[in-house]
């Protein structure tokens, strides 16, 4: 059997980790599989998963789409703050237009085959100081963002002090109380232990995140037709499973988080619109630069 190395960046409780294990179960009769569950535990950056997969050091990985911005800048569409009304709107865009576009770009530029878009959760903001309701409540709070230039600029614009950190470094900063705020889906808020450090959680849904589940394209093309069919079918089944798991996880986590004495507040539509007014120019600038992305 051919060796198949898979790697990720999250722990046992993660929706993504459980989904990878579901995928492994589907293909383990056909491949000799190893799974490096959380490379950040070994001191590696989560972002390194992209190059590791491109270089065939590993064959399969998943990672939030934002980390792909330097390779496919058009994918910043998914990171425009307060642009989408709900997650179903984003899923529809992915299924109808974006998945095909990203699939072509990944093969062309990165030697990666797109196996699926995974639900990476609605992103919310937490702090160790106060609930976020408006720009004034954001002022001078040191917030961890991803290394994405767009994320850095957006949160600076809202009044935060953006502190870009890879997942590996975010966990260290959180432990050492080096940040006042962060933004993540509920699953990461819980699984990274943020609830122990930041007790003010604003359900902002400023972004609806998605991961790219990818495979080295050269490796895929070297497989037999039967092996390709096995992996393709397993990928589709896993994506369906992952979406269901992510939805169940979100519903369950609100109750678990409340039990940790976390104060939870959901932004009103008016409050969202006020924050949107501050960052809407990022939408305009994006579509001016990439008009073909206005599907």
C-alpha positions in Angstrom: 0.0 0.0 0.0 1.1 3.5 -0.8 2.1 5.8 2.2 -0.2 8.7 2.8 0.9 11.4 5.3 -1.7 13.7 6.7 -1.1 16.7 9.0 -3.2 19.3 10.9 -2.9 21.9 13.6 -5.6 21.2 16.2 -6.3 18.8 19.1 -8.6 15.9 19.8 -11.8 17.9 20.3 -11.5 19.8 17.1 -14.1 19.4 14.4 -11.3 19.3 11.8 -9.3 16.6 13.7 -12.5 14.4 14.0 -13.2 15.0 10.3 -9.7 13.9 9.3 -10.1 10.7 11.4 -13.4 10.1 9.6 -11.6 10.5 6.3 -8.8 8.1 7.4 -11.4 5.5 8.4 -12.8 5.7 4.8 -9.4 5.1 3.1 -7.4 3.1 5.6 -7.9 -0.2 3.7 -6.2 1.3 0.7 -3.3 3.4 2.1 -0.7 3.1 4.8 -1.7 6.3 6.7 0.1 8.5 9.3 -1.6 11.5 10.8 0.4 14.3 12.5 -2.6 15.7 14.4 -1.2 19.1 15.6 2.1 20.3 14.1 2.1 23.4 16.4 2.7 21.0 19.4 6.1 20.3 17.7 6.9 24.0 17.3 5.9 24.3 13.7 3.6 27.1 12.4 0.2 26.1 11.2 1.0 28.1 8.0 3.8 25.7 7.2 1.2 23.1 6.3 0.8 24.7 2.9 4.4 24.4 1.8 4.7 20.9 3.4 1.8 19.8 1.2 3.1 21.6 -1.9 6.5 20.0 -1.5 5.0 16.5 -0.9 6.6 16.3 2.6 3.0 15.4 3.5 0.3 14.6 1.1 -2.9 16.0 2.7 -3.7 18.9 5.0 -6.4 21.4 6.0 -5.9 25.1 6.8 -8.1 28.2 7.0 -8.4 29.9 3.6 -6.9 33.2 5.0 -3.4 31.6 5.1 -3.6 31.1 1.3 -4.0 34.8 0.5 -0.4 35.2 -0.6 -0.9 32.4 -3.1 -4.5 33.2 -4.2 -5.2 36.9 -3.3 -8.7 36.6 -4.7 -9.6 34.3 -1.8 -9.7 37.4 0.4 -13.3 37.6 -0.7 -14.1 35.3 2.2 -12.4 37.7 4.6 -14.3 40.8 3.8 -15.7 41.9 7.2 -19.5 41.9 7.6 -19.8 41.3 3.9 -21.9 38.1 4.0 -25.3 38.0 5.8 -25.0 34.4 6.9 -23.1 31.2 6.4 -25.5 29.7 3.9 -24.9 32.7 1.6 -21.2 31.9 1.7 -21.8 28.2 1.1 -23.9 29.0 -1.9 -21.1 31.2 -3.3 -18.5 28.4 -2.7 -20.7 25.7 -4.4 -21.7 27.8 -7.4 -18.6 29.8 -8.2 -15.7 29.9 -5.8 -14.8 26.2 -5.4 -14.2 25.8 -9.2 -12.1 29.0 -9.3 -9.9 28.1 -6.3 -9.5 24.5 -7.5 -8.0 25.7 -10.8 -5.8 28.3 -9.1 -4.4 25.8 -6.6 -3.4 23.3 -9.3 -1.9 26.0 -11.5 0.0 27.9 -8.8 0.6 25.6 -5.9 0.6 22.0 -7.2 -2.4 21.3 -4.8 -5.6 19.5 -5.5 -8.6 20.9 -3.7 -10.5 18.0 -1.9 -13.1 20.3 -0.4 -14.1 23.5 1.5 -14.6 22.8 5.2 -16.7 24.9 7.6 -14.3 26.8 9.8 -17.0 28.5 11.8 -18.5 32.0 12.3 -15.8 34.2 13.8 -16.5 36.1 17.0 -14.5 38.5 19.2 -13.5 37.9 22.8 -11.6 40.1 25.3 -10.3 40.0 28.9 -11.6 43.5 29.5 -15.1 44.2 28.1 -17.9 43.3 25.7 -17.4 44.6 22.1 -20.4 46.6 21.0 -19.0 49.6 19.0 -15.7 51.1 17.9 -15.2 52.8 21.3 -15.2 49.4 23.0 -12.4 48.2 20.6 -10.0 51.1 21.3 -6.5 50.2 22.4 -7.2 46.5 23.0 -4.3 44.4 21.7 -6.0 41.8 19.5 -4.5 38.7 18.1 -5.2 38.4 14.3 -3.9 36.0 11.7 -0.9 37.2 9.7 -3.3 38.2 6.9 -2.6 41.9 6.0 -6.3 42.4 5.4 -7.2 41.1 8.9 -4.5 43.4 10.4 -5.8 46.4 8.6 -9.5 45.7 9.4 -8.9 45.4 13.2 -6.7 48.4 13.3 -9.4 50.4 11.5 -11.9 49.3 14.2 -9.6 50.7 16.9 -7.8 47.6 18.1 -4.1 47.2 18.1 -3.6 44.3 15.7 -1.1 41.6 16.8 -0.6 39.1 13.9 0.3 35.6 15.2 0.3 32.1 13.8 -1.8 29.6 15.7 1.4 28.3 17.4 2.4 31.8 18.7 -1.2 32.7 19.6 -1.4 29.8 22.0 1.8 31.0 23.7 0.6 34.6 23.8 -2.7 33.5 25.3 -1.0 31.5 28.0 1.3 34.4 28.9 -1.5 37.1 28.9 0.2 39.0 26.1 -3.0 39.8 24.3 -6.3 41.5 25.4 -8.5 40.2 22.7 -8.8 37.6 19.9 -11.2 36.5 17.2 -12.0 32.9 16.3 -14.9 30.5 15.8 -16.4 29.1 18.9 -14.7 25.7 18.4 -11.3 27.4 18.5 -12.3 29.6 21.4 -13.1 26.5 23.4 -10.5 24.1 22.2 -7.6 26.6 22.6 -8.8 27.3 26.1 -9.6 31.0 25.5 -12.6 30.7 27.9 -10.2 30.5 30.8 -8.5 33.8 29.9 -11.1 36.0 28.1 -14.5 36.1 29.8 -16.2 38.6 27.5 -17.4 37.1 24.2 -19.2 39.1 21.5 -21.0 37.0 18.9 -20.1 39.3 16.0 -20.1 36.9 13.0 -17.8 39.4 11.2 -16.5 36.5 9.1 -17.7 33.1 8.1 -14.5 31.0 7.8 -13.7 28.1 5.6 -10.7 25.7 5.5 -9.2 24.3 2.3 -8.8 20.5 2.5 -6.0 19.8 0.0 -3.7 17.2 -1.4 -0.4 17.3 -3.3 -1.5 17.2 -7.0 1.6 15.3 -8.2 0.9 12.6 -5.7 -2.7 12.4 -6.7 -1.8 12.1 -10.4 0.5 9.3 -9.6 -2.3 7.2 -8.2 -4.2 4.5 -10.0 -7.8 5.4 -11.2 -9.2 3.2 -8.5 -7.1 5.0 -5.8 -8.2 8.4 -7.2 -11.9 7.3 -7.0 -11.4 6.1 -3.4 -9.9 9.4 -2.3 -12.3 11.6 -4.2 -15.4 9.8 -2.8 -14.0 9.8 0.7 -13.3 13.6 0.4 -16.9 14.3 -0.6 -18.3 12.1 2.2 -15.9 13.8 4.7 -17.0 17.3 3.7 -20.6 16.4 4.2 -19.8 14.9 7.6 -17.6 17.9 8.5 -20.4 20.4 7.8 -22.8 18.5 10.0 -20.3 18.2 12.8 -19.4 21.9 12.7 -23.1 22.8 13.0 -23.7 20.5 15.9 -20.5 21.7 17.6 -21.6 25.4 17.5 -24.9 24.7 19.1 -23.4 22.6 21.9 -20.5 25.1 22.6 -22.7 28.0 23.6 -24.0 26.1 26.6 -20.6 24.9 27.6 -19.1 28.4 27.3 -21.8 29.8 29.5 -21.0 27.3 32.2 -17.5 28.8 32.3 -19.0 32.1 33.5 -18.3 33.8 30.2 -20.4 36.9 29.5 -21.9 36.5 26.0 -23.4 39.3 23.9 -24.7 39.1 20.4 -24.3 42.2 18.2 -27.6 43.8 17.1 -28.1 44.5 13.4 -27.7 48.2 14.1 -24.4 47.6 15.9 -23.1 45.5 13.0 -24.0 48.2 10.5 -22.1 50.8 12.5 -19.0 48.6 12.5 -19.5 47.8 8.8 -19.5 51.6 8.0 -15.9 51.8 9.4 -14.6 48.9 7.2 -16.8 48.9 4.1 -14.1 50.6 2.1 -12.2 47.3 2.2 -15.0 45.8 0.2 -14.9 48.6 -2.4 -11.1 48.3 -2.7 -11.2 44.5 -3.1 -13.8 44.6 -5.9 -12.0 47.4 -7.6 -8.9 45.3 -7.7 -10.7 42.0 -8.5 -13.9 42.8 -10.3 -14.3 39.3 -11.6 -14.8 38.1 -8.0 -18.2 39.9 -7.8 -20.1 36.7 -8.6 
